[in-house]
Each structure stands twice: as structure tokens, then as C-alpha cells.
């Protein structure tokens, strides 16, 4: 019975979030037509004759209405492929599969750093409310939120890549080429991307931990002789775990979108830089494919976070 109920919940989430994915892809598809430029001219060349440009439009179906082109793209998706890039002529699914691991590796590194630093920072600040450490840590967290990631990325490259030569300044390597070399390439991008995440987790959880430590049941536990560490790890952490998971889920989605700037600064072949180049050249299938994959990842992250929250707090499961 529980497994069926769980499957039913997953299917209902997919049923409700599926239209969101379609709406996002249709919105992006329509917005591409507002971007200046003509993909047919890009493919044919600036010196091409008008007839040759029209032939290119007819060949790729660019002369058809937007709705028809979108329906044609949906037909490709229904058959399990994401069409073919207008510029490279390669299958979009293959290009995304080649670049997606680089993006996910950066996001995973940045999210891991945000959790490893942000959570202890928020706990330490909540245990000393109003202290100098609390004030300074929250001030630094506020600064971390306001620092542009591209500026921090360029500063890190200038100091640690060009100055000390500790890390590569650009590029990426796959895990198949060696774990150590792959990690060396993502250190600076992950650090640049994690600054905002550390600050976000630190600020959000500091408030949650402070509220939990000020709750009446904590005073009762202290009166019974429980140590501060036992109260924090056995009781308070459990009560703020839902807030922690929610913040982590929202942060993961934000980091996934923020990799666009980081990938451009570090010249990393990920889906972020891929979609930027495709949008500039109005390569519709590539943009649509990246948007669909990104929306699917976001939906998967939200489903995992919701599922974990329902397991931790049974009250959520009844909502």
C-alpha cells in the first residue's frame, strides 16, 4: 500500500508538472523570434542570394508558422529525440549528453561547498545570537549575496590560475580522463558559484536554528539536563531539516541557471554556454532541447526535495 501510494504521488506530480515543462518550452520558442537575426542568413552566409536564403528556410521549415514549427519539434520529442542542430547538423541530444556532465559537476561542487560551509556557519551564528561572530558572519553572508559571480570568477582566475598557477584558467575534462584532473578544473568555477549559495544557506538557516533554539521545548530539554550539543543535533536539527532541504532545493535550481555566466568566464563546454551560443544564432532545436532538459532536471530536484520532506515530516504527507 505505501509503495502504491508513493507511485501515485510521483505520477500525480509528473501529471501536474508536465504542462509546466511544455509551457516553458513554448514560451522560449516564441521568444526566440523576438531576438534580432535570421538563422537562414547565418546558415547561408551573409553574401548569399535571396533565393538561396529562401531555399534554406524551406529546407529547415523556417518558413512555416511558429505553432507548426513547435508542433513539429514536439513530434520529435515524442519519438525520443530532440531534433538536429541547425548550425552543426548534429543530434541535439548527443550534444547535450556530451556537455551536461560538465554543468552538473560544477553545480554539484558548488552545492556541496555551500552546504559544507553554510550549515556550520549558520549553526555557529545561531548558538551565539548577538555576538560579534554572529554579526560579522551575517555581514559577510550579506556581502556574499551581493557579489556578482562573474566578478568573483575573474578574480579567482587572476589570483589562483594566472598568479599562482594552482588551477587551470579555462576548460574542463571529463571524469573518464581522471578524477583528480576533473576536480582541478571545477575548483575555481565551483568556488565562484558557491559564494552566493554559502551566504544564502547561512542567512536562511541561521534564522531557522535561532527560532528552534528559542522554542519552549528547548528550555524544557535544558531543564532536564540535556547538553547543548544533544539538543542541537537530536532535536533542533530535525525540526529545521525541512527548511534546510527546501533551501537546498531552491539553491540547486538557482545554481543550475547561474552556471551560464560561469561557463562563459571559464570557457567550459557546458549546456549554459551551449544555449547562449544557440540563442545568439537562433538555433531553435538546441535552445529547445536545453530548456527541456533543464526543466526536467528542475522538476526532478523539486520532486526529490518534496519526497524527502514528506518522509521527514509526516504532516506534509497529509497535505
C-alpha positions in Angstrom: 0.0 0.0 0.0 2.7 2.6 0.8 4.6 1.8 -2.4 1.4 2.2 -4.5 0.7 5.5 -2.7 4.2 6.7 -3.3 3.9 5.8 -7.0 0.6 7.5 -7.2 2.1 10.7 -5.7 5.0 10.6 -8.2 2.6 10.1 -11.2 0.4 13.0 -9.9 3.4 15.3 -9.7 4.5 14.4 -13.2 0.9 14.9 -14.4 0.8 18.4 -12.9 4.4 19.5 -13.8 4.4 18.1 -17.3 2.3 21.0 -18.7 4.7 23.4 -16.9 7.6 22.0 -19.0 5.6 22.3 -22.2 4.6 25.9 -21.4 8.2 26.8 -20.7 9.4 25.4 -24.0 6.7 27.1 -25.9 7.4 30.4 -24.3 11.1 30.2 -25.1 10.3 29.1 -28.6 8.2 32.1 -29.2 10.7 34.5 -27.5 13.4 33.3 -29.9 11.5 35.0 -32.8 11.9 38.4 -31.0 15.7 38.0 -31.0 17.3 40.0 -33.9 18.8 37.9 -36.7 17.7 35.2 -39.1 19.0 31.7 -38.8 18.6 31.2 -42.5 21.1 34.0 -43.2 23.5 32.5 -40.7 23.3 29.2 -42.4 23.5 30.5 -45.9 26.1 33.2 -45.3 25.9 37.0 -45.4 26.7 37.1 -49.1 24.1 34.5 -50.1 21.4 35.4 -52.6 17.8 35.9 -51.5 16.8 32.8 -53.4 19.4 30.7 -51.5 18.2 32.1 -48.2 14.6 31.2 -49.1 15.8 27.7 -50.0 17.4 27.3 -46.6 14.2 28.5 -44.9 12.2 25.9 -46.8 14.7 23.1 -46.2 14.6 23.6 -42.4 11.0 24.5 -42.2 11.7 28.1 -41.0 9.1 29.5 -43.4 6.3 27.8 -41.6 4.2 29.4 -38.8 5.7 29.3 -35.3 3.0 27.0 -34.0 3.6 24.5 -36.7 7.4 24.5 -36.1 6.7 24.0 -32.4 4.4 21.1 -33.1 7.0 19.5 -35.3 9.5 19.8 -32.5 7.1 18.2 -30.1 6.7 15.3 -32.6 10.5 14.8 -32.5 10.4 14.8 -28.7 7.5 12.3 -28.7 9.7 9.9 -30.7 12.5 10.1 -28.3 14.8 12.7 -29.9 15.5 16.4 -29.7 15.8 17.0 -33.5 19.1 18.2 -35.1 21.1 21.4 -34.6 20.6 23.9 -37.5 24.2 25.0 -37.3 26.2 21.8 -36.7 23.8 19.3 -38.1 24.5 17.0 -35.1 21.7 15.5 -33.0 20.9 17.8 -30.1 20.5 15.0 -27.6 24.1 13.9 -28.3 25.5 17.4 -27.9 23.6 17.9 -24.6 24.7 14.4 -23.3 28.3 15.4 -24.1 28.1 18.8 -22.3 25.7 18.1 -19.4 28.2 16.3 -17.2 30.4 19.4 -17.1 27.5 21.6 -15.9 26.2 19.1 -13.4 29.8 18.6 -12.0 30.1 22.4 -11.4 26.6 22.6 -9.8 27.4 19.6 -7.5 30.7 21.1 -6.4 29.1 24.5 -5.7 26.2 22.9 -3.9 28.5 20.8 -1.8 30.6 23.7 -0.8 27.5 25.8 0.0 26.3 23.0 2.4 29.6 22.2 4.0 30.4 25.8 4.8 26.9 27.4 5.1 25.3 24.9 7.5 28.1 25.0 10.2 28.3 28.8 9.8 24.5 29.1 10.4 24.7 26.8 13.5 27.7 28.7 15.0 25.9 32.0 14.5 22.6 30.7 16.0 24.4 29.4 19.0 25.9 32.9 19.7 23.0 35.3 18.9 24.0 39.0 19.1 27.7 38.1 19.4 30.5 39.6 17.3 30.8 36.3 15.4 27.1 36.4 14.7 27.2 40.0 13.4 30.3 39.5 11.4 29.2 36.2 9.8 25.9 37.6 8.8 27.6 40.7 7.4 29.9 38.6 5.3 26.9 36.5 4.2 25.1 39.7 3.0 28.3 40.6 1.1 28.4 37.1 -0.5 24.8 37.5 -1.7 25.7 40.9 -3.4 29.0 39.9 -5.0 28.5 39.1 -8.8 29.6 35.6 -9.6 31.3 36.7 -12.8 33.5 39.3 -10.9 34.5 36.7 -8.3 35.2 34.2 -11.1 37.6 36.7 -12.8 39.3 37.5 -9.5 39.8 33.8 -8.8 41.3 33.3 -12.2 43.6 36.3 -11.8 44.9 35.1 -8.4 44.9 31.3 -8.4 45.2 30.5 -12.1 47.3 33.3 -13.6 49.1 34.2 -10.4 49.9 31.0 -8.5 49.2 28.6 -11.4 47.4 26.3 -9.0 44.4 25.6 -11.1 43.5 25.8 -14.8 42.1 29.1 -16.0 39.8 27.6 -18.6 38.3 24.4 -20.0 37.1 21.2 -18.4 37.9 17.5 -18.5 35.6 14.6 -18.1 35.7 12.1 -15.2 36.9 9.4 -17.6 40.1 11.4 -18.1 40.8 11.1 -14.3 39.0 12.3 -11.2 41.9 14.4 -10.0 42.2 16.4 -13.2 38.4 16.8 -13.5 38.3 18.2 -9.9 41.1 20.6 -10.6 39.2 22.1 -13.5 36.0 22.6 -11.5 37.5 24.0 -8.2 37.5 27.7 -9.3 34.1 27.6 -11.1 32.6 25.8 -8.1 34.0 28.3 -5.6 32.9 31.3 -7.7 29.4 29.8 -8.0 29.2 28.8 -4.3 29.7 32.2 -2.8 26.1 33.1 -3.2 25.0 29.7 -2.0 27.0 29.8 1.2 25.6 33.2 2.0 22.0 32.1 1.2 22.2 28.9 3.4 24.0 30.8 6.2 21.4 33.5 6.4 18.3 31.4 5.9 19.3 28.6 8.4 20.6 31.0 11.0 17.1 32.3 11.4 15.6 28.8 11.5 18.2 27.5 14.0 17.7 30.6 16.2 13.9 30.1 16.2 14.3 26.4 17.1 16.8 27.1 19.9 14.4 29.7 21.4 11.4 27.4 21.3 9.8 26.4 24.7 10.6 22.7 24.3 14.4 23.6 24.2 14.1 25.2 27.7 12.4 22.0 28.9 15.2 19.9 27.5 17.8 22.1 29.1 15.9 21.8 32.4 16.2 18.0 32.1 19.9 18.3 31.8 20.5 17.7 28.1 23.6 19.2 26.7 23.6 21.9 24.1 25.1 19.5 21.5 22.4 16.9 22.2 19.6 19.4 21.9 21.1 20.8 18.7 21.8 17.5 16.9 18.9 15.3 18.2 16.1 17.9 18.3 16.7 21.2 16.6 18.4 19.8 13.5 15.4 17.6 12.9 13.0 20.5 13.2 14.8 22.6 10.8 15.6 19.8 8.3 12.6 20.6 6.2 13.7 24.2 5.9 17.2 23.0 5.1 16.0 20.7 2.3 13.8 23.4 0.9 16.7 25.9 0.8 19.0 23.3 -0.8 16.4 22.5 -3.5 15.9 26.1 -4.3 19.6 26.7 -4.3 20.3 23.8 -6.6 17.8 25.2 -9.2 19.4 28.6 -8.9 22.9 27.3 -9.4 21.8 25.4 -12.4 20.8 28.6 -14.1 23.7 30.6 -12.8 26.2 28.3 -14.5 25.7 30.1 -17.7 27.9 33.1 -16.6 30.5 30.8 -15.0 30.8 28.6 -18.1 31.4 31.6 -20.3 34.0 33.1 -18.0 35.9 29.8 -17.7 35.3 28.7 -21.3 33.7 25.5 -20.1 31.7 23.4 -22.7 28.5 23.0 -20.7 24.9 23.4 -21.5 24.9 27.0 -20.3 27.4 28.3 -22.8 25.8 26.0 -25.4 22.3 27.6 -25.0 23.8 31.1 -25.2 25.6 30.4 -28.5 22.4 28.8 -29.8 20.2 31.7 -28.8 22.5 34.2 -30.5 22.4 32.2 -33.7 18.7 31.3 -33.3 19.4 27.6 -33.4 15.9 26.7 -32.2 16.3 22.9 -31.7 19.4 23.4 -29.5 17.7 26.1 -27.3 14.5 24.0 -27.0 16.5 20.9 -26.2 18.5 22.6 -23.4 15.4 24.2 -22.0 13.5 20.9 -21.9 16.4 19.1 -20.2 16.9 21.9 -17.7 13.2 22.0 -16.8 13.2 18.2 -16.4 16.2 18.5 -14.0 14.4 21.2 -12.0 11.3 19.1 -11.8 13.3 16.1 -10.7 15.0 18.2 -8.0 11.7 19.5 -6.7 10.2 16.0 -6.6 13.1 14.6 -4.6 13.0 17.5 -2.2 9.2 17.2 -1.8 9.6 13.5 -1.3 12.3 13.8 1.4 10.3 16.5 3.2 7.2 14.2 3.3 9.4 11.4 4.8 10.8 13.7 7.4 7.6 15.4 8.4 4.5 13.1 8.2 2.3 16.1 8.4 3.3 17.2 4.9 2.3 13.8 3.5 -1.3 14.5 4.5 -1.4 17.9 2.7 
